[in-house]
Amino acid sequence: MDQMRVRFPYGIVIYAGQQVRRVDYTDASRTWLAEVIDEVRKARMLPIVIRNHHISGRCSGCGLRPHCNQSLI
């Protein structure tokens, strides 16, 4: 629910490559999203974060790439 207490049936995710995906807004997806957001917040507080993928496309859209010594591009 947002601040207006209206529950939306889905959300839109737009990736750096402009790929658009519709994500149904279920209790399970809301829980998953909250967990991912929490992991990202915790990772941003760490002095060193290890890259956990081998997909150069993810690096191309990453806002931390200019400061990353593990960039794939």
C-alpha positions as a printed Julia matrix, in Angstrom:
73×3 Matrix{Float64}:
  0.0     0.0     0.0
  1.14    3.49   -0.6
  0.58    6.54    1.57
 -3.0     6.82    0.3
 -3.75    3.28    1.56
 -4.48    1.99   -1.94
 -3.13   -1.42   -2.91
 -1.83   -1.62   -6.45
 -2.22   -4.87   -8.43
  1.23   -4.67  -10.06
  4.4    -2.64  -10.46
  6.69   -1.89  -13.39
 10.44   -2.58  -13.31
 12.57   -0.81  -15.92
 16.09   -2.18  -16.3
 19.1    -0.14  -17.44
 18.81   -1.69  -20.89
 15.25   -0.3   -21.09
 13.72   -3.76  -20.71
 10.34   -3.38  -19.01
  8.72   -6.04  -16.85
  5.39   -6.12  -15.08
  5.56   -7.59  -11.56
  2.38   -8.68   -9.82
  2.12   -7.07   -6.41
  1.41  -10.01   -4.12
  2.26  -10.55   -0.46
  5.09  -12.86   -1.55
  6.58  -10.34   -4.0
  6.27   -7.54   -1.44
  8.14   -9.65    1.13
 10.83  -10.52   -1.42
 11.24   -6.87   -2.41
 11.55   -5.76    1.22
 14.29   -8.38    1.74
 16.2    -7.25   -1.35
 15.99   -3.59   -0.31
 17.29   -4.54    3.13
 20.23   -6.46    1.6
 21.12   -3.48   -0.61
 21.01   -1.08    2.33
 23.27   -3.35    4.37
 25.7    -3.8     1.47
 26.01   -0.03    1.03
 27.3     0.22    4.61
 30.08   -2.34    4.06
 33.61   -1.12    3.29
 34.02   -3.81    0.6
 31.28   -5.57   -1.38
 32.14   -8.56   -3.56
 30.48   -8.69   -6.99
 28.14  -11.69   -7.06
 27.51  -12.12  -10.79
 29.24  -12.56  -14.15
 26.85  -10.47  -16.26
 28.48   -7.42  -17.85
 25.07   -5.87  -18.55
 24.44   -5.53  -14.84
 27.71   -3.66  -14.46
 26.82   -1.26  -17.28
 23.79    0.02  -15.37
 25.39    0.09  -11.94
 25.72    3.48  -10.28
 28.75    2.29   -8.31
 30.73    1.13  -11.36
 33.03    4.19  -11.42
 34.24    3.2    -7.94
 34.31   -0.57   -8.49
 37.5    -2.57   -8.88
 35.5    -5.65   -9.98
 33.65   -4.16  -12.95
 33.22   -6.51  -15.9
 33.37   -3.68  -18.46
